[in-house]
Amino acid sequence: MAEPETMKGFHSLVTVSIVLEKLFEILPHPKPEVEECGLSEALNRVLAEDLVCPFDVPQFDRSAVDGYAIKAVDTISSSPTNPLEFRVVGKVIAGSKPGEIGEVIRGESALIFTGAPMPSGTDSVVMVEHCDRIDGVVRIRHQVHPLQNVSRKGEDFRENETMITAGTILKPWHISAIASVGRSIIGVRRKLHIGVLSTGSEIVEPGGILRLGQVANSTKPLLLAFINQRGCKEIDLGTVPDNLDDISASIAKSWQECDIILTTGGSSVGEKDLVFKAISNISGSTSVAHGVRIRPGRPTGVSVLNGKPVFTLSGFPVAAMTAFQALIAPTISYLLNAEEELVPWVTGVLTRRISNETGNRSYVRVRVFSGANGLEVDPLILTGSGLISTLTKSNGLLVLNESLEGYDEGEKVEVMLTGNISTRRPPDEILSSVNSFFPGGSRS
């Protein structure tokens, strides 16, 4: 009996860089829409225009500590054994107008509090800990230099300086900077609407009754969470059975409300893997790739449907996550004309040898922990693309690029952190006990 056409394997596999290059060539040049956003909703949004500082921040020289404002030259030779005395001529608090108490001359000082404007005639502040106050006189036991404990006008941001560039993904510190110049509303790029459609007659949504032989849908919630984390609007497109017409109809119906469509399951070349064919049957679809050189996640497919990207992902959560990081995250940045999202990387020593099939980009789940001589990196023994435990037990990903055959034990490697660094070696049962393995376990 002849082998079914759907079981003959992928015609060819394409590298991640080539897939993205081809995809961005086909997609229309992005022109992100702009909308207004309040600071409370600005986290992880993409700034639409350069934010230019309207004035110097701070707007005046101000004290960085509680103490006594003085002319630094007057403190020369002061010490605990040789305190110098100064007349206190005023008090300046935060919120006072600059110049409110008049000029402080040589031999005088002014009590000043953190954030208060520096009085005219002074150029430094002696911390209150180094002073003794007796009625209207302060004894200073510490020498200071000019501008010590003073925050200068414009030292944070200068007038007309670009504070934050367009395309920045806004983090809490960006929001603080925006607030520091009195802004409460900013222009941001409209959130991308990203839909996730699950396929598979055996799939049961969370909360449903799970019967023997069925599979709980853990991949869609994972992707919806990643979408939300990237500052995009997640859309649950439901779940459809393994039926070519139903899959095509669901994708075609979802096209108008989504900027990107993700599907899970049915992405490979088996008898029930119908999704890529279903997309091809829709008018206006263009195939970019079916089969990508990433592990796990090889069955990933990429298409463009009437100018919008569609990614067909494995139904296994780890493989879907790998495809999201390798392909979908860069596509989100491209469509929003945004900077790439920063992720923390650390360097550690590999405790065991790992191998890679050259030509493939492999994402190896690892455990990073503090060893006797610094950070150590252990690959997990369980590496199947359907094993969620490898995500909950790992705290990093070691990315092996297509040109690498692997790393030897003891080599220094860079790891993308996905969780907190462990302070102790993980239990042996979750660590690799072999000298080499295929990252991603199963070849899917």
Secondary structure as a PSIPRED ss2 file (coil, helix, strand):
# PSIPRED VFORMAT (PSIPRED V4.0)

   1 M C   1.000  0.000  0.000
   2 A C   1.000  0.000  0.000
   3 E C   1.000  0.000  0.000
   4 P C   1.000  0.000  0.000
   5 E H   0.000  1.000  0.000
   6 T H   0.000  1.000  0.000
   7 M H   0.000  1.000  0.000
   8 K C   1.000  0.000  0.000
   9 G C   1.000  0.000  0.000
  10 F C   1.000  0.000  0.000
  11 H C   1.000  0.000  0.000
  12 S C   1.000  0.000  0.000
  13 L C   1.000  0.000  0.000
  14 V E   0.000  0.000  1.000
  15 T C   1.000  0.000  0.000
  16 V H   0.000  1.000  0.000
  17 S H   0.000  1.000  0.000
  18 I H   0.000  1.000  0.000
  19 V H   0.000  1.000  0.000
  20 L H   0.000  1.000  0.000
  21 E H   0.000  1.000  0.000
  22 K H   0.000  1.000  0.000
  23 L H   0.000  1.000  0.000
  24 F H   0.000  1.000  0.000
  25 E H   0.000  1.000  0.000
  26 I H   0.000  1.000  0.000
  27 L C   1.000  0.000  0.000
  28 P C   1.000  0.000  0.000
  29 H C   1.000  0.000  0.000
  30 P C   1.000  0.000  0.000
  31 K C   1.000  0.000  0.000
  32 P C   1.000  0.000  0.000
  33 E C   1.000  0.000  0.000
  34 V E   0.000  0.000  1.000
  35 E E   0.000  0.000  1.000
  36 E E   0.000  0.000  1.000
  37 C E   0.000  0.000  1.000
  38 G E   0.000  0.000  1.000
  39 L H   0.000  1.000  0.000
  40 S H   0.000  1.000  0.000
  41 E H   0.000  1.000  0.000
  42 A C   1.000  0.000  0.000
  43 L C   1.000  0.000  0.000
  44 N C   1.000  0.000  0.000
  45 R C   1.000  0.000  0.000
  46 V E   0.000  0.000  1.000
  47 L E   0.000  0.000  1.000
  48 A C   1.000  0.000  0.000
  49 E C   1.000  0.000  0.000
  50 D C   1.000  0.000  0.000
  51 L E   0.000  0.000  1.000
  52 V E   0.000  0.000  1.000
  53 C C   1.000  0.000  0.000
  54 P C   1.000  0.000  0.000
  55 F C   1.000  0.000  0.000
  56 D C   1.000  0.000  0.000
  57 V E   0.000  0.000  1.000
  58 P C   1.000  0.000  0.000
  59 Q C   1.000  0.000  0.000
  60 F C   1.000  0.000  0.000
  61 D C   1.000  0.000  0.000
  62 R E   0.000  0.000  1.000
  63 S E   0.000  0.000  1.000
  64 A C   1.000  0.000  0.000
  65 V C   1.000  0.000  0.000
  66 D C   1.000  0.000  0.000
  67 G E   0.000  0.000  1.000
  68 Y E   0.000  0.000  1.000
  69 A E   0.000  0.000  1.000
  70 I E   0.000  0.000  1.000
  71 K C   1.000  0.000  0.000
  72 A H   0.000  1.000  0.000
  73 V H   0.000  1.000  0.000
  74 D H   0.000  1.000  0.000
  75 T H   0.000  1.000  0.000
  76 I C   1.000  0.000  0.000
  77 S C   1.000  0.000  0.000
  78 S C   1.000  0.000  0.000
  79 S E   0.000  0.000  1.000
  80 P C   1.000  0.000  0.000
  81 T C   1.000  0.000  0.000
  82 N E   0.000  0.000  1.000
  83 P C   1.000  0.000  0.000
  84 L E   0.000  0.000  1.000
  85 E E   0.000  0.000  1.000
  86 F E   0.000  0.000  1.000
  87 R E   0.000  0.000  1.000
  88 V E   0.000  0.000  1.000
  89 V E   0.000  0.000  1.000
  90 G E   0.000  0.000  1.000
  91 K E   0.000  0.000  1.000
  92 V E   0.000  0.000  1.000
  93 I C   1.000  0.000  0.000
  94 A C   1.000  0.000  0.000
  95 G C   1.000  0.000  0.000
  96 S C   1.000  0.000  0.000
  97 K C   1.000  0.000  0.000
  98 P C   1.000  0.000  0.000
  99 G C   1.000  0.000  0.000
 100 E C   1.000  0.000  0.000
 101 I C   1.000  0.000  0.000
 102 G C   1.000  0.000  0.000
 103 E C   1.000  0.000  0.000
 104 V C   1.000  0.000  0.000
 105 I C   1.000  0.000  0.000
 106 R C   1.000  0.000  0.000
 107 G C   1.000  0.000  0.000
 108 E E   0.000  0.000  1.000
 109 S E   0.000  0.000  1.000
 110 A E   0.000  0.000  1.000
 111 L E   0.000  0.000  1.000
 112 I E   0.000  0.000  1.000
 113 F C   1.000  0.000  0.000
 114 T C   1.000  0.000  0.000
 115 G C   1.000  0.000  0.000
 116 A C   1.000  0.000  0.000
 117 P E   0.000  0.000  1.000
 118 M C   1.000  0.000  0.000
 119 P C   1.000  0.000  0.000
 120 S C   1.000  0.000  0.000
 121 G C   1.000  0.000  0.000
 122 T C   1.000  0.000  0.000
 123 D C   1.000  0.000  0.000
 124 S E   0.000  0.000  1.000
 125 V E   0.000  0.000  1.000
 126 V E   0.000  0.000  1.000
 127 M E   0.000  0.000  1.000
 128 V H   0.000  1.000  0.000
 129 E H   0.000  1.000  0.000
 130 H H   0.000  1.000  0.000
 131 C E   0.000  0.000  1.000
 132 D E   0.000  0.000  1.000
 133 R E   0.000  0.000  1.000
 134 I E   0.000  0.000  1.000
 135 D C   1.000  0.000  0.000
 136 G C   1.000  0.000  0.000
 137 V E   0.000  0.000  1.000
 138 V E   0.000  0.000  1.000
 139 R E   0.000  0.000  1.000
 140 I E   0.000  0.000  1.000
 141 R C   1.000  0.000  0.000
 142 H C   1.000  0.000  0.000
 143 Q C   1.000  0.000  0.000
 144 V C   1.000  0.000  0.000
 145 H C   1.000  0.000  0.000
 146 P C   1.000  0.000  0.000
 147 L C   1.000  0.000  0.000
 148 Q C   1.000  0.000  0.000
 149 N C   1.000  0.000  0.000
 150 V E   0.000  0.000  1.000
 151 S E   0.000  0.000  1.000
 152 R C   1.000  0.000  0.000
 153 K C   1.000  0.000  0.000
 154 G C   1.000  0.000  0.000
 155 E C   1.000  0.000  0.000
 156 D C   1.000  0.000  0.000
 157 F E   0.000  0.000  1.000
 158 R C   1.000  0.000  0.000
 159 E C   1.000  0.000  0.000
 160 N C   1.000  0.000  0.000
 161 E C   1.000  0.000  0.000
 162 T E   0.000  0.000  1.000
 163 M E   0.000  0.000  1.000
 164 I E   0.000  0.000  1.000
 165 T C   1.000  0.000  0.000
 166 A C   1.000  0.000  0.000
 167 G C   1.000  0.000  0.000
 168 T C   1.000  0.000  0.000
 169 I E   0.000  0.000  1.000
 170 L C   1.000  0.000  0.000
 171 K C   1.000  0.000  0.000
 172 P H   0.000  1.000  0.000
 173 W H   0.000  1.000  0.000
 174 H H   0.000  1.000  0.000
 175 I H   0.000  1.000  0.000
 176 S H   0.000  1.000  0.000
 177 A H   0.000  1.000  0.000
 178 I H   0.000  1.000  0.000
 179 A H   0.000  1.000  0.000
 180 S H   0.000  1.000  0.000
 181 V C   1.000  0.000  0.000
 182 G C   1.000  0.000  0.000
 183 R C   1.000  0.000  0.000
 184 S C   1.000  0.000  0.000
 185 I E   0.000  0.000  1.000
 186 I E   0.000  0.000  1.000
 187 G E   0.000  0.000  1.000
 188 V E   0.000  0.000  1.000
 189 R E   0.000  0.000  1.000
 190 R C   1.000  0.000  0.000
 191 K C   1.000  0.000  0.000
 192 L C   1.000  0.000  0.000
 193 H E   0.000  0.000  1.000
 194 I E   0.000  0.000  1.000
 195 G E   0.000  0.000  1.000
 196 V E   0.000  0.000  1.000
 197 L E   0.000  0.000  1.000
 198 S E   0.000  0.000  1.000
 199 T E   0.000  0.000  1.000
 200 G C   1.000  0.000  0.000
 201 S C   1.000  0.000  0.000
 202 E C   1.000  0.000  0.000
 203 I E   0.000  0.000  1.000
 204 V E   0.000  0.000  1.000
 205 E C   1.000  0.000  0.000
 206 P C   1.000  0.000  0.000
 207 G C   1.000  0.000  0.000
 208 G C   1.000  0.000  0.000
 209 I C   1.000  0.000  0.000
 210 L C   1.000  0.000  0.000
 211 R C   1.000  0.000  0.000
 212 L C   1.000  0.000  0.000
 213 G C   1.000  0.000  0.000
 214 Q C   1.000  0.000  0.000
 215 V E   0.000  0.000  1.000
 216 A E   0.000  0.000  1.000
 217 N C   1.000  0.000  0.000
 218 S C   1.000  0.000  0.000
 219 T H   0.000  1.000  0.000
 220 K H   0.000  1.000  0.000
 221 P H   0.000  1.000  0.000
 222 L H   0.000  1.000  0.000
 223 L H   0.000  1.000  0.000
 224 L H   0.000  1.000  0.000
 225 A H   0.000  1.000  0.000
 226 F H   0.000  1.000  0.000
 227 I H   0.000  1.000  0.000
 228 N H   0.000  1.000  0.000
 229 Q H   0.000  1.000  0.000
 230 R C   1.000  0.000  0.000
 231 G C   1.000  0.000  0.000
 232 C C   1.000  0.000  0.000
 233 K E   0.000  0.000  1.000
 234 E E   0.000  0.000  1.000
 235 I E   0.000  0.000  1.000
 236 D E   0.000  0.000  1.000
 237 L E   0.000  0.000  1.000
 238 G E   0.000  0.000  1.000
 239 T E   0.000  0.000  1.000
 240 V E   0.000  0.000  1.000
 241 P C   1.000  0.000  0.000
 242 D C   1.000  0.000  0.000
 243 N C   1.000  0.000  0.000
 244 L H   0.000  1.000  0.000
 245 D H   0.000  1.000  0.000
 246 D H   0.000  1.000  0.000
 247 I H   0.000  1.000  0.000
 248 S H   0.000  1.000  0.000
 249 A H   0.000  1.000  0.000
 250 S H   0.000  1.000  0.000
 251 I H   0.000  1.000  0.000
 252 A H   0.000  1.000  0.000
 253 K H   0.000  1.000  0.000
 254 S H   0.000  1.000  0.000
 255 W H   0.000  1.000  0.000
 256 Q H   0.000  1.000  0.000
 257 E H   0.000  1.000  0.000
 258 C C   1.000  0.000  0.000
 259 D C   1.000  0.000  0.000
 260 I E   0.000  0.000  1.000
 261 I E   0.000  0.000  1.000
 262 L E   0.000  0.000  1.000
 263 T E   0.000  0.000  1.000
 264 T E   0.000  0.000  1.000
 265 G C   1.000  0.000  0.000
 266 G C   1.000  0.000  0.000
 267 S C   1.000  0.000  0.000
 268 S C   1.000  0.000  0.000
 269 V C   1.000  0.000  0.000
 270 G C   1.000  0.000  0.000
 271 E C   1.000  0.000  0.000
 272 K C   1.000  0.000  0.000
 273 D C   1.000  0.000  0.000
 274 L C   1.000  0.000  0.000
 275 V H   0.000  1.000  0.000
 276 F H   0.000  1.000  0.000
 277 K H   0.000  1.000  0.000
 278 A H   0.000  1.000  0.000
 279 I H   0.000  1.000  0.000
 280 S H   0.000  1.000  0.000
 281 N C   1.000  0.000  0.000
 282 I C   1.000  0.000  0.000
 283 S C   1.000  0.000  0.000
 284 G C   1.000  0.000  0.000
 285 S E   0.000  0.000  1.000
 286 T E   0.000  0.000  1.000
 287 S E   0.000  0.000  1.000
 288 V E   0.000  0.000  1.000
 289 A E   0.000  0.000  1.000
 290 H E   0.000  0.000  1.000
 291 G C   1.000  0.000  0.000
 292 V E   0.000  0.000  1.000
 293 R C   1.000  0.000  0.000
 294 I E   0.000  0.000  1.000
 295 R E   0.000  0.000  1.000
 296 P C   1.000  0.000  0.000
 297 G C   1.000  0.000  0.000
 298 R C   1.000  0.000  0.000
 299 P C   1.000  0.000  0.000
 300 T C   1.000  0.000  0.000
 301 G E   0.000  0.000  1.000
 302 V E   0.000  0.000  1.000
 303 S E   0.000  0.000  1.000
 304 V E   0.000  0.000  1.000
 305 L E   0.000  0.000  1.000
 306 N C   1.000  0.000  0.000
 307 G C   1.000  0.000  0.000
 308 K E   0.000  0.000  1.000
 309 P E   0.000  0.000  1.000
 310 V E   0.000  0.000  1.000
 311 F E   0.000  0.000  1.000
 312 T E   0.000  0.000  1.000
 313 L E   0.000  0.000  1.000
 314 S C   1.000  0.000  0.000
 315 G C   1.000  0.000  0.000
 316 F C   1.000  0.000  0.000
 317 P H   0.000  1.000  0.000
 318 V H   0.000  1.000  0.000
 319 A H   0.000  1.000  0.000
 320 A H   0.000  1.000  0.000
 321 M H   0.000  1.000  0.000
 322 T H   0.000  1.000  0.000
 323 A H   0.000  1.000  0.000
 324 F H   0.000  1.000  0.000
 325 Q H   0.000  1.000  0.000
 326 A H   0.000  1.000  0.000
 327 L H   0.000  1.000  0.000
 328 I H   0.000  1.000  0.000
 329 A H   0.000  1.000  0.000
 330 P H   0.000  1.000  0.000
 331 T H   0.000  1.000  0.000
 332 I H   0.000  1.000  0.000
 333 S H   0.000  1.000  0.000
 334 Y H   0.000  1.000  0.000
 335 L H   0.000  1.000  0.000
 336 L H   0.000  1.000  0.000
 337 N C   1.000  0.000  0.000
 338 A C   1.000  0.000  0.000
 339 E C   1.000  0.000  0.000
 340 E C   1.000  0.000  0.000
 341 E C   1.000  0.000  0.000
 342 L C   1.000  0.000  0.000
 343 V C   1.000  0.000  0.000
 344 P C   1.000  0.000  0.000
 345 W E   0.000  0.000  1.000
 346 V E   0.000  0.000  1.000
 347 T E   0.000  0.000  1.000
 348 G E   0.000  0.000  1.000
 349 V E   0.000  0.000  1.000
 350 L E   0.000  0.000  1.000
 351 T C   1.000  0.000  0.000
 352 R C   1.000  0.000  0.000
 353 R C   1.000  0.000  0.000
 354 I E   0.000  0.000  1.000
 355 S E   0.000  0.000  1.000
 356 N C   1.000  0.000  0.000
 357 E C   1.000  0.000  0.000
 358 T C   1.000  0.000  0.000
 359 G C   1.000  0.000  0.000
 360 N C   1.000  0.000  0.000
 361 R E   0.000  0.000  1.000
 362 S E   0.000  0.000  1.000
 363 Y E   0.000  0.000  1.000
 364 V E   0.000  0.000  1.000
 365 R E   0.000  0.000  1.000
 366 V E   0.000  0.000  1.000
 367 R E   0.000  0.000  1.000
 368 V E   0.000  0.000  1.000
 369 F E   0.000  0.000  1.000
 370 S E   0.000  0.000  1.000
 371 G E   0.000  0.000  1.000
 372 A C   1.000  0.000  0.000
 373 N C   1.000  0.000  0.000
 374 G E   0.000  0.000  1.000
 375 L E   0.000  0.000  1.000
 376 E E   0.000  0.000  1.000
 377 V E   0.000  0.000  1.000
 378 D E   0.000  0.000  1.000
 379 P E   0.000  0.000  1.000
 380 L E   0.000  0.000  1.000
 381 I C   1.000  0.000  0.000
 382 L C   1.000  0.000  0.000
 383 T C   1.000  0.000  0.000
 384 G C   1.000  0.000  0.000
 385 S C   1.000  0.000  0.000
 386 G C   1.000  0.000  0.000
 387 L C   1.000  0.000  0.000
 388 I C   1.000  0.000  0.000
 389 S H   0.000  1.000  0.000
 390 T H   0.000  1.000  0.000
 391 L H   0.000  1.000  0.000
 392 T H   0.000  1.000  0.000
 393 K C   1.000  0.000  0.000
 394 S C   1.000  0.000  0.000
 395 N C   1.000  0.000  0.000
 396 G E   0.000  0.000  1.000
 397 L E   0.000  0.000  1.000
 398 L E   0.000  0.000  1.000
 399 V E   0.000  0.000  1.000
 400 L E   0.000  0.000  1.000
 401 N C   1.000  0.000  0.000
 402 E C   1.000  0.000  0.000
 403 S C   1.000  0.000  0.000
 404 L C   1.000  0.000  0.000
 405 E C   1.000  0.000  0.000
 406 G E   0.000  0.000  1.000
 407 Y E   0.000  0.000  1.000
 408 D C   1.000  0.000  0.000
 409 E C   1.000  0.000  0.000
 410 G C   1.000  0.000  0.000
 411 E C   1.000  0.000  0.000
 412 K E   0.000  0.000  1.000
 413 V E   0.000  0.000  1.000
 414 E E   0.000  0.000  1.000
 415 V E   0.000  0.000  1.000
 416 M E   0.000  0.000  1.000
 417 L E   0.000  0.000  1.000
 418 T C   1.000  0.000  0.000
 419 G C   1.000  0.000  0.000
 420 N C   1.000  0.000  0.000
 421 I C   1.000  0.000  0.000
 422 S E   0.000  0.000  1.000
 423 T C   1.000  0.000  0.000
 424 R C   1.000  0.000  0.000
 425 R C   1.000  0.000  0.000
 426 P C   1.000  0.000  0.000
 427 P C   1.000  0.000  0.000
 428 D H   0.000  1.000  0.000
 429 E H   0.000  1.000  0.000
 430 I H   0.000  1.000  0.000
 431 L E   0.000  0.000  1.000
 432 S C   1.000  0.000  0.000
 433 S C   1.000  0.000  0.000
 434 V C   1.000  0.000  0.000
 435 N C   1.000  0.000  0.000
 436 S C   1.000  0.000  0.000
 437 F C   1.000  0.000  0.000
 438 F C   1.000  0.000  0.000
 439 P C   1.000  0.000  0.000
 440 G C   1.000  0.000  0.000
 441 G C   1.000  0.000  0.000
 442 S C   1.000  0.000  0.000
 443 R C   1.000  0.000  0.000
 444 S C   1.000  0.000  0.000
